[in-house]
Amino acid sequence: MKKLSIYFTFGIILLMFVPSPMKASSISDPITEESKEKLTHEEMQAMVVRLNEIKDMDKSSLTREERKELRKEVRAMKKDIRDSGGGGLYISSGAIIVILLLIIIL
């Protein structure tokens, strides 16, 4: 029983230190540096409409270069939308378990 509690405690500790994906801040993309400012709701809606137009487009008649340009445009728009979305708070599952245990105990 004592070994089981030690393993359980060790497992919880390991879950608390799960690394989250991080972006390299030293590498800068000239396209995204210009669009660092927050997008308005209308601009984001226009980008979403354009993304839907590209998704519904018949791409079989496009040349290789045109498809490549579309892919670059889609990636840039998705990145801009994701970056201006506001980030968020990331909590690991181990931290949630510890918080719940503290709430129950206290």
Residue pairs with C-beta under 8 A, 6 or more apart in sequence:
12 94
12 97
12 98
13 94
14 94
15 92
15 93
15 94
15 95
15 97
16 92
16 94
16 95
16 98
17 92
17 94
18 92
18 93
18 94
20 90
20 92
31 76
32 76
32 79
32 80
32 83
35 80
35 83
36 83
38 84
39 47
39 80
39 81
39 84
44 81
44 84
47 77
47 80
47 81
48 81
50 77
51 74
51 77
51 78
54 70
54 73
54 74
57 70
59 67
59 70
62 70
91 99
